[in-house]
């Protein structure tokens, strides 16, 4: 994972400095990743989205098949507030999840 983050950081830096590269990364990320040496399976859909001062994307990961509802509850029990790079009026994280 550390190697991925290092290589992804290089791609992000290039996108910030090269508008043409950024456009290709946003429109055909699988091709760009392959060019950079990443293995992208043909059946895998890759999407790159760009955050802004007014929009932040949060990823909802796929539920692991190996975890029971009880195990998921234990994992979710450790929720802590997070800091997002957004002005306070746009987003507020509650410290305790609301019961549903």
Secondary structure, DSSP 8 states (H G I E B T S, - for coil): -HHHHHHHHHHHHHHHH-HHHHHHHHH-HHHHHHHTT----TT---------SS----------TT--HHHHHHHHTT------SS-GGG----SS----
